[in-house]
């Protein structure tokens, strides 16, 4: 392995191979060892190890579990790969209060993302062209509501795109694949959580689920931009399902009902915060987490509701999965 890395270094120094080429080939770096390289997809997630949430990763088949962070002053949450897999963002208390960190994917270089931030920051996600990051900003001393911001990847010029809806809290913004729209979930006028779409500048904000008897949250857009996966909490049955909305036909498919998976709401202090769903790069599989067996575990399922598989199985909670691109 050392000879291989030396060979790669020589090619790079001669200009025959760049670091960007490595990442475009989906070579992801591990923080375990400088001698470690791998070329497979990874799923980032948060694991509640020894009572504290740490960033971890696993292969889509459940092998090669790795703990990436260890015993910072507070827990770390919400990891997200950049679209070229070179960086990740995550939520941390390293900088005083809940802030966003931007790190190389090996976590050897970690920096505060928003340079002149006010209040708390959560839920970062990357645009597909790699130029922007959407996130949630929250200032308890002002409106107290969570708003959607978009910044460049250096965190220098954030803009609040939901300032005209500051009476409502917003969560988990994601970009459409053409980077022209933002999907998120928010508190609606009827008091439930609903899915919303809006233009990249915050205009044309629409409620696209609009239900009063259930909560819709954690949206994720498919790689071909045609479908929106999300989670649905049915208050009557105390159950969370993975649903997929066809954005052209408005047809909704409940994947976990097809797979006969029962998933009650977890007992986290902010339970919806613990959940996420995401697509594989080829759009054929989704990853999500479920409390079906008494604690949160990571599962994968095909986009037609078949081949349900639990890929983590331990005595602690695993949350907020995000699939490499």
Secondary structure, DSSP 8 states (H G I E B T S, - for coil): -HHHHHHHHHHHHTTSS-HHHHHHTT-EE-SS-TT-EE-S--EEEEEEETTEEEEEEE-TTS---EE-----SS--EEEEE-TTSSEEEEEESTTSSSEEEEEETTSSSEEES-TT--SEEEEEEE-TTSSEEEEEEE-TTTT--EEEEEEETTS-S-EES-GGGTTS-EEEEEE-TTSSEEEEEEE-TTSSEEEEEEETTS-S-EESS--SSEEEEEEEE-TTSSEEEEEEEETTTTEEEEEEEETTT--EEEHHHHTT--------TTGGGG--EEE-TTSSEEEEEE-TTSS-EEEEEETTS---EE---SSS-EEEEEE--
